């Protein structure tokens, strides 16, 4: 027979281990309850609570986690809440800076000093049981969401579907690995499929518009477009960019497509717009396409 201290419903309780391998838990109000197990309370660091039970691994929980009980486990010498599985997003909560970070224990919410203030754990709607979101997205400055199989869900107790049918046009068996604001009103979703192939899709939420492996650039503020638009016949200032593993194609509304072949040994990872340049990011190389120089060909088809 023995006595230990346990923790139940935000308060300490005494636990009596009887000779017949059962437990009697005594709460502060003197109520008694027979229970099957009674983990010994070891202490807390203010966020995590630590429990020990005979012949069982150390049990570490975050009792105040949002959406379900969060657990910290030891995996290959590391705690699971330190194993990052996705990209951080930044926003505000109550007008204070916040970061949301996907980990194997759940989604950690951090303050401006990178101290954990909350853990979003438990079951996540739109995902298989026991799966933690890996892709997060700020719908606005204060609304953190995660990517489910059928759209974007709020991070919170209820985890409501906010934007449905967002990824209906993705390739078969593709999984979103990150989501971020694109150009204009597009959202850019990077994906990987079961074969390890990667790509991205530009999507307008609540709209049928999608662009695979590309984006649309508005060049109305580019110096050369402002200077030459009348000479070029005042074309619409939008240029569609289509990026493939072996080529980049630019298309305006007034001329045929302008195609640039990529080196045969170039391994494409991503493409972004930086100032007036399209940067193609490879595993070992960075290719630079100057739109100011290419615009005359794009808008007129002329290579003079």
Backbone as CSV, one residue per row, in Angstrom:
resi,resn,N_x,N_y,N_z,CA_x,CA_y,CA_z,C_x,C_y,C_z
1,UNK,0.855,-1.185,0.000,0.000,0.000,0.000,0.892,1.238,0.000
2,UNK,0.480,2.263,-0.789,1.276,3.473,-0.854,0.401,4.671,-1.170
3,UNK,0.961,5.867,-0.971,0.241,7.116,-1.231,1.080,7.972,-2.175
4,UNK,0.411,8.571,-3.148,1.097,9.471,-4.078,0.211,10.685,-4.344
5,UNK,0.801,11.682,-4.998,0.085,12.897,-5.352,-0.238,12.861,-6.835
6,UNK,-1.468,13.156,-7.179,-1.846,13.232,-8.583,-2.520,14.579,-8.823
7,UNK,-2.916,14.813,-10.083,-3.482,16.114,-10.466,-4.719,15.851,-11.308
8,UNK,-5.860,16.360,-10.876,-7.123,16.137,-11.573,-7.929,17.433,-11.568
9,UNK,-8.421,17.811,-12.746,-9.306,18.984,-12.864,-8.723,20.223,-12.186
10,UNK,-7.466,20.518,-12.518,-6.791,21.731,-12.050,-6.527,21.758,-10.546
11,UNK,-6.494,20.609,-9.903,-6.185,20.601,-8.476,-5.490,19.301,-8.100
12,UNK,-4.752,19.353,-6.986,-4.070,18.162,-6.493,-5.062,17.213,-5.827
13,UNK,-4.753,15.937,-5.920,-5.511,14.911,-5.202,-4.521,13.889,-4.649
14,UNK,-4.890,13.280,-3.519,-4.100,12.177,-2.994,-4.587,10.877,-3.605
15,UNK,-3.655,9.942,-3.817,-4.014,8.677,-4.431,-3.482,7.539,-3.549
16,UNK,-4.387,6.675,-3.141,-4.032,5.532,-2.298,-3.980,4.278,-3.156
17,UNK,-2.816,3.639,-3.161,-2.632,2.389,-3.900,-2.833,1.235,-2.923
18,UNK,-3.924,0.498,-3.125,-4.282,-0.556,-2.170,-3.525,-1.843,-2.460
19,UNK,-3.635,-2.774,-1.550,-2.929,-4.047,-1.688,-3.460,-4.893,-2.830
20,UNK,-4.699,-4.689,-3.256,-5.266,-5.504,-4.334,-5.148,-4.816,-5.691
21,UNK,-4.099,-3.960,-5.815,-3.757,-3.322,-7.090,-4.861,-2.408,-7.614
22,UNK,-5.594,-1.785,-6.730,-6.570,-0.770,-7.139,-6.177,0.559,-6.507
23,UNK,-6.849,1.639,-6.958,-6.516,2.972,-6.472,-7.767,3.656,-5.933
24,UNK,-7.575,4.427,-4.883,-8.641,5.278,-4.360,-8.111,6.712,-4.376
25,UNK,-8.840,7.564,-5.099,-8.403,8.961,-5.243,-9.212,9.837,-4.285
26,UNK,-8.493,10.648,-3.510,-9.113,11.525,-2.518,-8.931,12.970,-2.964
27,UNK,-10.047,13.628,-3.304,-10.010,15.004,-3.781,-9.956,15.976,-2.606
28,UNK,-9.610,17.254,-2.872,-9.527,18.238,-1.778,-10.830,18.408,-0.999
29,UNK,-11.975,18.111,-1.631,-13.251,18.253,-0.913,-13.630,16.975,-0.149
30,UNK,-12.637,16.069,-0.015,-12.801,14.824,0.741,-13.661,13.768,0.040
31,UNK,-14.007,13.990,-1.219,-14.718,12.944,-1.952,-13.730,11.874,-2.364
32,UNK,-14.203,10.616,-2.369,-13.373,9.481,-2.735,-13.893,8.845,-4.016
33,UNK,-12.949,8.353,-4.831,-13.327,7.727,-6.097,-12.367,6.585,-6.394
34,UNK,-12.928,5.427,-6.709,-12.102,4.286,-7.122,-11.747,4.444,-8.592
35,UNK,-10.486,4.321,-8.911,-10.016,4.503,-10.289,-9.083,3.368,-10.655
36,UNK,-8.924,3.131,-11.972,-8.077,2.046,-12.449,-6.602,2.407,-12.422
37,UNK,-6.297,3.694,-12.575,-4.905,4.123,-12.541,-4.832,5.498,-11.900
38,UNK,-3.648,5.828,-11.409,-3.477,7.099,-10.713,-2.035,7.570,-10.904
39,UNK,-1.736,8.182,-12.040,-0.362,8.607,-12.307,0.129,9.605,-11.253
40,UNK,1.351,9.430,-10.814,1.941,10.314,-9.811,2.341,11.636,-10.456
41,UNK,1.894,12.716,-9.844,2.204,14.057,-10.345,3.617,14.443,-9.934
42,UNK,4.471,14.764,-10.935,5.863,15.095,-10.666,6.131,16.587,-10.634
43,UNK,5.295,17.364,-11.347,5.507,18.810,-11.363,5.083,19.416,-12.688
44,UNK,5.292,20.718,-12.816,4.919,21.447,-14.024,5.946,22.530,-14.304
45,UNK,6.078,22.897,-15.555,6.937,24.026,-15.919,6.104,25.243,-16.304
46,UNK,4.814,25.185,-15.969,3.916,26.278,-16.301,3.124,26.041,-17.569
47,UNK,3.602,25.154,-18.418,2.902,24.832,-19.665,2.608,23.340,-19.733
48,UNK,3.620,22.531,-19.440,3.488,21.080,-19.445,3.409,20.555,-18.008
49,UNK,2.644,19.476,-17.829,2.601,18.773,-16.555,3.183,17.368,-16.741
50,UNK,3.907,16.889,-15.713,4.654,15.643,-15.806,4.084,14.625,-14.806
51,UNK,3.835,13.398,-15.331,3.279,12.327,-14.513,4.101,11.062,-14.722
52,UNK,4.148,10.235,-13.685,4.823,8.933,-13.770,3.875,7.854,-13.280
53,UNK,3.925,6.703,-13.947,3.114,5.558,-13.559,3.964,4.313,-13.701
54,UNK,3.808,3.354,-12.803,4.640,2.157,-12.797,4.628,1.456,-14.146
55,UNK,5.829,1.115,-14.628,6.003,0.344,-15.870,5.442,1.063,-17.099
56,UNK,5.335,2.408,-17.055,4.832,3.184,-18.175,5.810,4.316,-18.500
57,UNK,5.856,4.755,-19.767,6.711,5.899,-20.098,6.233,7.154,-19.363
58,UNK,7.135,8.099,-19.203,6.779,9.376,-18.603,5.647,10.009,-19.404
59,UNK,4.608,10.461,-18.708,3.442,11.057,-19.347,3.500,12.570,-19.162
60,UNK,3.547,13.305,-20.293,3.654,14.767,-20.253,2.478,15.340,-21.056
61,UNK,1.673,16.168,-20.406,0.478,16.701,-21.070,0.427,18.218,-20.923
62,UNK,-0.329,18.842,-21.839,-0.654,20.270,-21.739,-2.153,20.350,-21.439
63,UNK,-2.541,20.420,-20.163,-3.951,20.310,-19.797,-4.824,21.437,-20.334
64,UNK,-4.221,22.590,-20.634,-5.011,23.719,-21.125,-4.976,23.847,-22.641
65,UNK,-4.539,22.813,-23.343,-4.468,22.883,-24.802,-5.857,23.049,-25.408
66,UNK,-5.890,23.618,-26.596,-7.140,23.983,-27.264,-7.555,22.875,-28.217
67,UNK,-8.800,22.423,-28.097,-9.331,21.437,-29.022,-9.142,19.996,-28.610
68,UNK,-8.400,19.740,-27.582,-8.136,18.373,-27.125,-6.849,18.339,-26.343
69,UNK,-6.635,17.276,-25.586,-5.452,17.205,-24.737,-4.179,17.052,-25.562
70,UNK,-3.247,17.931,-25.311,-1.962,17.861,-25.988,-0.976,17.012,-25.208
71,UNK,-0.139,16.274,-25.933,0.850,15.416,-25.296,2.236,15.694,-25.853
72,UNK,3.202,15.637,-24.964,4.608,15.750,-25.362,5.234,14.371,-25.189
73,UNK,5.787,13.830,-26.276,6.403,12.517,-26.225,7.874,12.623,-26.621
74,UNK,8.627,11.614,-26.229,10.045,11.560,-26.584,10.193,10.683,-27.816
75,UNK,10.775,11.243,-28.867,10.947,10.520,-30.126,12.376,10.715,-30.613
76,UNK,13.133,9.629,-30.636,14.534,9.675,-31.086,15.323,10.756,-30.353
77,UNK,15.090,10.850,-29.048,15.854,11.783,-28.235,15.351,13.212,-28.242
78,UNK,14.222,13.462,-28.878,13.674,14.825,-28.937,12.217,14.811,-28.507
79,UNK,11.790,15.884,-27.852,10.376,16.030,-27.542,9.625,16.378,-28.822
80,UNK,8.427,15.804,-28.962,7.676,15.975,-30.222,7.243,17.415,-30.464
81,UNK,7.128,18.237,-29.417,6.752,19.637,-29.636,7.931,20.468,-30.148
82,UNK,9.127,19.874,-30.237,10.275,20.563,-30.842,10.562,20.055,-32.248
83,UNK,9.758,19.096,-32.729,9.929,18.565,-34.089,8.961,19.311,-35.003
84,UNK,9.502,20.186,-35.819,8.690,21.064,-36.669,8.330,20.336,-37.960
85,UNK,7.047,20.386,-38.346,6.576,19.646,-39.521,6.006,20.560,-40.600
86,UNK,6.096,21.867,-40.408,5.572,22.795,-41.410,6.111,24.192,-41.168
87,UNK,5.713,25.119,-42.037,6.189,26.496,-41.957,5.363,27.307,-40.962
88,UNK,6.023,28.255,-40.303,5.372,29.154,-39.361,4.551,30.207,-40.104
89,UNK,3.414,30.615,-39.519,2.682,31.778,-40.003,2.653,32.825,-38.897
90,UNK,2.508,34.086,-39.292,2.562,35.205,-38.356,1.285,36.021,-38.443
91,UNK,0.768,36.413,-37.279,-0.423,37.253,-37.231,-0.515,37.928,-35.882
92,UNK,-1.732,38.279,-35.494,-1.948,38.911,-34.205,-3.102,38.242,-33.484
93,UNK,-3.069,38.329,-32.147,-4.171,37.891,-31.294,-4.302,38.937,-30.199
94,UNK,-5.504,39.508,-30.073,-5.720,40.617,-29.127,-4.696,41.725,-29.372
95,UNK,-4.408,41.990,-30.655,-3.493,43.045,-31.093,-2.043,42.798,-30.681
96,UNK,-1.723,41.569,-30.297,-0.349,41.213,-29.950,0.212,40.254,-31.002
97,UNK,1.508,40.396,-31.280,2.153,39.547,-32.267,2.097,38.086,-31.839
98,UNK,1.751,37.210,-32.782,1.696,35.777,-32.518,2.289,35.012,-33.698
99,UNK,2.888,33.860,-33.364,3.363,32.922,-34.364,2.639,31.590,-34.141
100,UNK,2.308,30.905,-35.236,1.723,29.568,-35.154,2.665,28.603,-35.854
101,UNK,3.026,27.532,-35.142,4.084,26.639,-35.612,3.606,25.190,-35.561
102,UNK,3.540,24.486,-36.712,3.129,23.071,-36.697,4.244,22.179,-36.145
103,UNK,3.904,21.365,-35.150,4.845,20.390,-34.594,4.151,19.039,-34.505
104,UNK,4.908,18.019,-34.158,4.312,16.688,-34.038,3.390,16.571,-32.825
105,UNK,3.449,17.517,-31.897,2.530,17.506,-30.759,1.256,18.286,-31.038
106,UNK,1.263,19.098,-32.076,0.134,19.956,-32.398,0.641,21.298,-32.892
107,UNK,-0.253,22.280,-32.958,0.117,23.616,-33.421,0.444,24.474,-32.210
108,UNK,1.713,24.854,-32.075,2.133,25.726,-30.981,1.845,27.180,-31.341
109,UNK,1.301,27.920,-30.391,1.091,29.353,-30.543,2.130,30.053,-29.686
110,UNK,2.935,30.938,-30.294,4.058,31.575,-29.616,3.855,33.081,-29.558
111,UNK,4.404,33.708,-28.518,4.321,35.163,-28.423,5.533,35.802,-29.093
112,UNK,5.662,37.111,-28.944,6.740,37.840,-29.626,8.116,37.419,-29.138
113,UNK,8.203,36.856,-27.928,9.478,36.366,-27.400,9.686,34.879,-27.692
114,UNK,8.836,34.331,-28.547,8.882,32.928,-28.959,8.651,31.969,-27.798
115,UNK,7.862,32.414,-26.833,7.450,31.554,-25.728,6.075,30.977,-26.033
116,UNK,5.893,29.687,-25.791,4.617,29.035,-26.074,3.528,29.584,-25.152
117,UNK,2.425,30.007,-25.749,1.288,30.502,-24.974,0.081,29.577,-25.080
118,UNK,0.049,28.724,-26.096,-1.079,27.798,-26.268,-0.648,26.664,-27.178
119,UNK,-1.377,25.563,-27.080,-1.158,24.418,-27.954,-2.508,23.980,-28.514
120,UNK,-2.608,23.934,-29.842,-3.805,23.439,-30.508,-3.577,21.958,-30.798
121,UNK,-4.350,21.100,-30.138,-4.115,19.655,-30.219,-5.443,18.930,-30.378
122,UNK,-5.417,17.608,-30.146,-6.629,16.812,-30.291,-6.894,16.451,-31.739
123,UNK,-8.149,16.206,-32.084,-8.541,15.850,-33.448,-8.764,17.112,-34.276
124,UNK,-8.300,17.078,-35.509,-8.454,18.214,-36.413,-9.451,17.848,-37.508
125,UNK,-10.558,18.567,-37.554,-11.577,18.330,-38.582,-10.953,18.450,-39.963
126,UNK,-11.379,17.580,-40.881,-10.860,17.613,-42.239,-9.581,16.839,-42.444
127,UNK,-9.067,16.205,-41.375,-7.854,15.399,-41.459,-8.100,14.036,-40.823
128,UNK,-7.338,13.013,-41.216,-7.475,11.704,-40.572,-7.208,11.790,-39.071
129,UNK,-7.744,10.841,-38.333,-7.552,10.795,-36.882,-6.054,10.737,-36.561
130,UNK,-5.642,11.486,-35.556,-4.258,11.541,-35.067,-3.291,12.239,-36.024
131,UNK,-3.807,12.875,-37.071,-2.920,13.618,-37.971,-2.930,15.099,-37.595
132,UNK,-1.747,15.684,-37.524,-1.603,17.101,-37.192,-1.413,17.908,-38.472
133,UNK,-2.031,19.084,-38.593,-1.842,19.899,-39.801,-0.377,20.266,-40.014
134,UNK,0.027,20.262,-41.263,1.385,20.666,-41.614,1.415,21.997,-42.359
135,UNK,0.274,22.418,-42.915,0.205,23.658,-43.689,-0.791,24.609,-43.033
136,UNK,-0.324,25.801,-42.693,-1.150,26.833,-42.073,-1.275,28.019,-43.013
137,UNK,-2.311,28.847,-42.779,-2.522,30.026,-43.631,-3.272,31.075,-42.841
138,UNK,-2.820,32.329,-42.927,-3.513,33.439,-42.279,-4.558,33.981,-43.256
139,UNK,-5.836,33.708,-42.957,-6.912,34.203,-43.817,-6.998,35.716,-43.738
140,UNK,-6.762,36.260,-42.577,-6.521,37.685,-42.380,-5.553,37.811,-41.213
141,UNK,-5.306,39.026,-40.753,-4.264,39.236,-39.748,-4.530,38.500,-38.442
142,UNK,-5.799,38.214,-38.128,-6.137,37.593,-36.853,-6.745,36.205,-36.990
143,UNK,-6.889,35.705,-38.210,-7.561,34.413,-38.406,-6.570,33.379,-38.923
144,UNK,-6.047,32.583,-38.002,-5.143,31.490,-38.379,-5.976,30.280,-38.777
145,UNK,-5.637,29.664,-39.903,-6.343,28.484,-40.381,-5.340,27.389,-40.706
146,UNK,-5.859,26.166,-40.836,-5.022,25.060,-41.286,-5.658,24.410,-42.506
147,UNK,-4.840,23.716,-43.273,-5.294,23.068,-44.497,-5.823,21.677,-44.159
148,UNK,-7.115,21.456,-44.411,-7.710,20.133,-44.328,-7.862,19.547,-45.716
149,UNK,-8.402,18.356,-45.805,-8.519,17.694,-47.107,-9.476,18.417,-48.050
150,UNK,-10.421,19.186,-47.498,-11.436,19.812,-48.338,-11.488,21.325,-48.202
151,UNK,-10.477,21.939,-47.591,-10.480,23.390,-47.502,-9.719,23.897,-46.295
152,UNK,-10.043,25.133,-45.893,-9.373,25.783,-44.780,-10.266,25.759,-43.543
153,UNK,-9.676,25.391,-42.397,-10.393,25.301,-41.131,-9.788,26.274,-40.123
154,UNK,-10.642,26.800,-39.239,-10.153,27.672,-38.185,-9.380,26.867,-37.145
155,UNK,-8.374,27.515,-36.561,-7.686,26.948,-35.410,-8.432,27.407,-34.158
156,UNK,-9.033,26.495,-33.448,-9.796,26.842,-32.263,-10.468,25.606,-31.713
157,UNK,-11.415,25.799,-30.817,-12.098,24.667,-30.205,-13.009,23.977,-31.201
158,UNK,-13.751,24.772,-32.024,-14.740,24.181,-32.934,-14.149,23.745,-34.265
159,UNK,-13.110,24.423,-34.738,-12.435,24.069,-35.995,-13.421,23.972,-37.151
160,UNK,-13.993,25.121,-37.484,-15.020,25.200,-38.513,-14.389,25.321,-39.897
161,UNK,-15.076,24.774,-40.882,-14.649,24.898,-42.277,-14.988,26.303,-42.762
162,UNK,-13.958,27.113,-43.063,-14.174,28.497,-43.483,-14.240,28.651,-44.989
163,UNK,-13.334,27.981,-45.691,-13.281,28.064,-47.153,-13.291,26.642,-47.694
164,UNK,-14.403,26.260,-48.336,-14.552,24.890,-48.834,-14.113,24.779,-50.288
165,UNK,-13.843,23.553,-50.716,-13.568,23.228,-52.125,-12.414,24.058,-52.698
166,UNK,-11.430,24.346,-51.856,-10.328,25.192,-52.303,-9.332,24.432,-53.166
167,UNK,-9.229,23.117,-52.968,-8.175,22.357,-53.633,-8.728,21.286,-54.562
168,UNK,-9.925,21.516,-55.103,-10.556,20.499,-55.955,-9.794,20.237,-57.244
169,UNK,-9.013,21.191,-57.694,-8.327,21.043,-58.980,-6.867,20.625,-58.830
170,UNK,-6.470,20.238,-57.643,-5.101,19.743,-57.473,-4.928,18.402,-58.176
171,UNK,-3.705,18.052,-58.561,-3.465,16.725,-59.149,-3.871,15.616,-58.174
172,UNK,-4.165,14.453,-58.716,-4.572,13.312,-57.891,-3.488,12.972,-56.873
173,UNK,-3.903,12.670,-55.638,-3.019,12.249,-54.547,-1.985,13.307,-54.163
174,UNK,-2.287,14.571,-54.485,-1.377,15.649,-54.098,-1.708,16.130,-52.698
175,UNK,-0.659,16.474,-51.936,-0.826,16.990,-50.576,-0.220,18.383,-50.498
176,UNK,-0.973,19.318,-49.898,-0.471,20.674,-49.737,0.649,20.675,-48.694
177,UNK,1.809,21.248,-49.046,2.905,21.334,-48.088,3.062,22.750,-47.541
178,UNK,2.610,23.756,-48.264,2.511,25.098,-47.693,1.594,25.955,-48.550
179,UNK,1.092,26.994,-47.939,0.097,27.867,-48.560,0.447,29.290,-48.170
180,UNK,0.490,30.203,-49.135,0.809,31.592,-48.799,0.160,32.528,-49.807
181,UNK,0.126,33.810,-49.477,-0.438,34.806,-50.380,0.366,34.845,-51.668
182,UNK,-0.349,34.869,-52.787,0.297,34.985,-54.083,0.200,36.409,-54.587
183,UNK,0.225,36.566,-55.903,0.142,37.887,-56.501,-1.323,38.245,-56.719
184,UNK,-1.647,39.529,-56.514,-3.030,39.949,-56.638,-3.879,39.297,-55.562
185,UNK,-5.026,38.745,-55.973,-5.918,38.092,-54.999,-5.761,36.572,-55.006
186,UNK,-4.654,36.094,-55.539,-4.406,34.654,-55.583,-3.773,34.159,-54.283
187,UNK,-4.084,32.917,-53.938,-3.397,32.170,-52.888,-2.572,31.097,-53.586
188,UNK,-1.348,30.905,-53.134,-0.452,29.968,-53.811,-0.260,28.722,-52.957
189,UNK,-0.604,27.581,-53.507,-0.518,26.304,-52.794,0.587,25.453,-53.410
190,UNK,1.577,25.102,-52.614,2.637,24.191,-53.056,2.249,22.772,-52.647
191,UNK,2.432,21.821,-53.547,1.991,20.451,-53.295,3.076,19.448,-53.653
192,UNK,2.908,18.237,-53.124,3.753,17.108,-53.486,2.853,15.892,-53.606
193,UNK,3.132,15.020,-54.583,2.302,13.820,-54.727,3.045,12.591,-54.205
194,UNK,2.401,11.439,-54.284,2.974,10.218,-53.713,4.267,9.807,-54.398
195,UNK,4.458,10.242,-55.650,5.682,9.906,-56.379,6.818,10.878,-56.076
196,UNK,6.554,11.888,-55.228,7.578,12.858,-54.892,7.644,14.045,-55.838
197,UNK,6.752,14.091,-56.853,6.727,15.223,-57.765,6.120,16.432,-57.062
198,UNK,6.673,17.605,-57.355,6.228,18.835,-56.699,5.736,19.849,-57.725
199,UNK,4.872,20.719,-57.274,4.376,21.790,-58.119,3.620,22.782,-57.263
200,UNK,2.979,23.733,-57.896,2.152,24.673,-57.156,0.946,25.067,-57.995
201,UNK,-0.010,25.648,-57.327,-1.227,26.094,-57.985,-1.624,27.439,-57.385
202,UNK,-1.933,28.382,-58.239,-2.437,29.679,-57.789,-3.955,29.638,-57.834
203,UNK,-4.583,29.965,-56.687,-6.014,29.787,-56.514,-6.622,31.085,-56.011
204,UNK,-7.815,31.419,-56.501,-8.603,32.508,-55.928,-9.652,31.879,-55.022
205,UNK,-9.590,32.083,-53.689,-10.588,31.493,-52.795,-12.006,31.906,-53.185
206,UNK,-12.950,30.951,-53.035,-14.360,31.177,-53.370,-14.538,31.583,-54.831
207,UNK,-13.663,31.097,-55.687,-13.711,31.438,-57.100,-13.182,30.232,-57.876
208,UNK,-13.637,30.081,-59.117,-13.226,28.915,-59.911,-11.872,29.114,-60.582
209,UNK,-11.229,30.268,-60.394,-9.987,30.577,-61.095,-8.802,29.851,-60.467
210,UNK,-8.083,29.085,-61.270,-6.858,28.432,-60.820,-5.808,28.509,-61.923
211,UNK,-4.556,28.575,-61.525,-3.435,28.557,-62.467,-2.440,27.532,-61.962
212,UNK,-2.126,26.541,-62.779,-1.187,25.501,-62.387,0.238,25.902,-62.743
213,UNK,1.140,25.784,-61.776,2.566,26.051,-61.991,2.811,27.395,-62.662
214,UNK,2.124,28.404,-62.192,2.320,29.718,-62.765,1.639,30.789,-61.945
215,UNK,1.653,32.012,-62.479,1.018,33.138,-61.806,0.815,34.248,-62.834
216,UNK,0.072,35.267,-62.441,-0.196,36.421,-63.296,0.451,37.648,-62.676
217,UNK,1.193,38.406,-63.498,1.889,39.594,-63.028,1.210,40.837,-63.608
218,UNK,0.928,41.811,-62.760,0.408,43.104,-63.205,1.586,44.064,-63.330
219,UNK,1.874,44.486,-64.556,3.053,45.323,-64.814,2.683,46.785,-65.012
220,UNK,1.480,47.194,-64.582,1.013,48.562,-64.821,1.895,49.614,-64.166
221,UNK,2.647,49.239,-63.123,3.533,50.200,-62.454,4.983,50.080,-62.908
222,UNK,5.272,49.176,-63.837,6.636,49.021,-64.333,6.987,50.223,-65.212
223,UNK,8.193,50.739,-65.041,8.595,51.945,-65.754,8.505,51.793,-67.271
224,UNK,8.958,50.675,-67.781,8.958,50.502,-69.234,7.535,50.412,-69.782
225,UNK,6.638,49.764,-69.040,5.244,49.672,-69.495,4.613,51.063,-69.529
226,UNK,4.868,51.874,-68.516,4.306,53.228,-68.485,4.818,54.044,-69.666
227,UNK,6.106,53.899,-69.991,6.712,54.672,-71.078,6.252,54.201,-72.459
228,UNK,6.026,52.904,-72.636,5.819,52.354,-73.982,4.396,51.851,-74.252
229,UNK,3.488,51.936,-73.291,2.177,51.315,-73.482,1.409,51.892,-74.665
230,UNK,1.524,53.196,-74.920,0.827,53.778,-76.072,1.427,53.251,-77.367
231,UNK,2.743,53.205,-77.425,3.426,52.674,-78.614,3.041,51.220,-78.857
232,UNK,2.820,50.473,-77.793,2.466,49.058,-77.904,0.970,48.834,-78.130
233,UNK,0.202,49.915,-78.230,-1.228,49.759,-78.476,-2.049,49.626,-77.212
234,UNK,-1.506,50.075,-76.071,-2.162,50.033,-74.778,-2.715,48.633,-74.427
235,UNK,-1.822,47.654,-74.403,-2.266,46.296,-74.042,-2.628,46.211,-72.563
236,UNK,-3.462,45.253,-72.213,-3.761,45.003,-70.803,-2.449,44.683,-70.087
237,UNK,-2.252,45.207,-68.862,-0.941,45.082,-68.207,-0.701,43.741,-67.521
238,UNK,-1.510,42.744,-67.814,-1.326,41.449,-67.172,-0.480,40.516,-68.048
239,UNK,0.477,39.861,-67.422,1.301,38.861,-68.109,1.156,37.546,-67.350
240,UNK,0.715,36.500,-68.050,0.606,35.170,-67.451,1.942,34.453,-67.595
241,UNK,2.406,33.874,-66.497,3.689,33.171,-66.482,3.423,31.698,-66.200
242,UNK,3.871,30.847,-67.106,3.721,29.405,-66.942,5.120,28.795,-66.807
243,UNK,5.370,28.098,-65.694,6.708,27.585,-65.395,6.691,26.064,-65.434
244,UNK,7.533,25.494,-66.259,7.680,24.039,-66.352,9.124,23.655,-66.075
245,UNK,9.372,22.377,-65.994,10.724,21.926,-65.662,11.751,22.275,-66.738
246,UNK,11.287,22.460,-67.978,12.222,22.715,-69.077,12.039,24.062,-69.768
247,UNK,11.024,24.849,-69.329,10.772,26.108,-70.030,9.927,27.045,-69.169
248,UNK,9.990,28.331,-69.515,9.111,29.350,-68.939,8.422,30.055,-70.095
249,UNK,7.101,30.211,-69.990,6.333,30.829,-71.062,5.618,32.062,-70.525
250,UNK,5.765,33.177,-71.284,5.081,34.424,-70.947,4.000,34.669,-71.989
251,UNK,2.816,35.080,-71.538,1.696,35.268,-72.455,0.945,36.539,-72.090
252,UNK,0.804,37.442,-73.090,-0.043,38.618,-72.918,-1.298,38.428,-73.751
253,UNK,-2.203,39.387,-73.655,-3.451,39.281,-74.414,-3.305,39.754,-75.848
254,UNK,-2.114,40.253,-76.218,-1.965,40.886,-77.531,-0.980,40.191,-78.459
255,UNK,-0.315,39.142,-77.993,0.684,38.509,-78.859,0.772,37.029,-78.567
256,UNK,1.547,36.332,-79.381,1.767,34.917,-79.155,2.661,34.708,-77.935
257,UNK,2.644,33.505,-77.441,3.426,33.179,-76.246,4.921,33.339,-76.527
258,UNK,5.626,33.844,-75.520,7.076,33.993,-75.584,7.682,32.948,-74.660
259,UNK,8.444,32.024,-75.245,8.960,30.877,-74.496,10.464,30.972,-74.335
260,UNK,10.935,30.687,-73.126,12.368,30.654,-72.834,12.719,29.253,-72.355
261,UNK,13.637,28.599,-73.053,14.060,27.257,-72.660,15.002,27.338,-71.464
262,UNK,14.883,26.374,-70.572,15.754,26.306,-69.405,16.878,25.311,-69.648
263,UNK,18.018,25.497,-68.995,19.128,24.547,-69.161,18.688,23.124,-68.803
264,UNK,19.215,22.156,-69.505,18.797,20.767,-69.317,19.124,20.236,-67.932
265,UNK,20.155,20.790,-67.280,20.536,20.307,-65.956,19.932,21.141,-64.826
266,UNK,19.028,22.053,-65.163,18.409,22.899,-64.142,17.272,22.140,-63.465
267,UNK,17.293,22.076,-62.123,16.262,21.380,-61.352,15.417,22.418,-60.616
268,UNK,14.235,22.680,-61.153,13.379,23.741,-60.655,12.771,23.387,-59.302
269,UNK,12.808,24.334,-58.371,12.126,24.221,-57.083,10.956,25.190,-57.010
270,UNK,11.190,26.452,-57.414,10.146,27.457,-57.286,10.435,28.613,-58.223
271,UNK,9.440,29.467,-58.409,9.591,30.680,-59.193,8.854,31.801,-58.485
272,UNK,9.506,32.959,-58.370,8.891,34.092,-57.683,9.134,35.367,-58.469
273,UNK,8.296,36.375,-58.198,8.506,37.704,-58.753,9.240,38.541,-57.719
274,UNK,10.347,39.133,-58.112,11.102,40.019,-57.236,11.341,41.327,-57.966
275,UNK,10.666,42.381,-57.502,10.742,43.686,-58.155,10.248,43.534,-59.593
276,UNK,11.096,43.717,-60.585,10.688,43.563,-61.984,11.333,42.331,-62.613
277,UNK,11.682,41.363,-61.800,12.376,40.180,-62.298,11.652,38.928,-61.848
278,UNK,11.664,37.924,-62.712,11.197,36.596,-62.346,12.421,35.768,-61.981
279,UNK,12.436,35.264,-60.746,13.549,34.446,-60.278,13.133,32.990,-60.276
280,UNK,13.917,32.161,-60.941,13.696,30.714,-60.972,14.693,30.074,-60.014
281,UNK,14.178,29.451,-58.979,15.014,28.890,-57.921,15.214,27.403,-58.180
282,UNK,16.462,27.010,-58.332,16.794,25.609,-58.554,17.526,25.034,-57.351
283,UNK,17.826,23.750,-57.406,18.547,23.114,-56.305,19.941,23.683,-56.139
284,UNK,20.584,24.074,-57.250,21.940,24.586,-57.164,22.102,25.931,-57.858
285,UNK,21.104,26.367,-58.614,21.240,27.572,-59.430,20.062,28.509,-59.198
286,UNK,20.282,29.775,-59.522,19.234,30.789,-59.512,19.251,31.487,-60.865
287,UNK,18.149,31.384,-61.602,18.045,32.022,-62.907,17.209,33.290,-62.784
288,UNK,17.607,34.307,-63.545,17.016,35.644,-63.426,16.497,36.076,-64.796
289,UNK,15.206,36.402,-64.881,14.609,36.905,-66.120,14.125,38.327,-65.863
290,UNK,14.689,39.287,-66.585,14.347,40.698,-66.414,13.114,41.022,-67.264
291,UNK,11.992,41.296,-66.597,10.753,41.574,-67.322,10.817,42.899,-68.076
292,UNK,11.542,43.875,-67.540,11.675,45.151,-68.255,12.284,44.926,-69.630
293,UNK,13.246,44.016,-69.719,13.888,43.731,-71.007,13.008,42.865,-71.893
294,UNK,12.206,42.001,-71.278,11.423,41.045,-72.067,10.056,41.574,-72.489
295,UNK,9.610,42.705,-71.922,8.231,43.148,-72.163,7.914,43.460,-73.620
296,UNK,8.871,44.020,-74.342,8.580,44.348,-75.743,8.273,43.081,-76.537
297,UNK,9.029,42.016,-76.290,8.752,40.745,-76.971,7.399,40.200,-76.502
298,UNK,7.146,40.278,-75.203,5.908,39.718,-74.656,4.695,40.433,-75.224
299,UNK,4.738,41.770,-75.327,3.556,42.531,-75.743,3.431,42.690,-77.259
300,UNK,4.557,42.628,-77.987,4.472,42.872,-79.431,4.936,41.703,-80.276
301,UNK,5.673,40.761,-79.694,6.214,39.665,-80.472,7.464,40.047,-81.216
302,UNK,7.879,41.310,-81.091,9.050,41.811,-81.816,10.301,41.559,-81.002
303,UNK,11.361,41.128,-81.677,12.653,40.883,-81.022,13.705,41.870,-81.487
304,UNK,13.283,43.068,-81.846,14.264,44.051,-82.352,15.211,44.499,-81.268
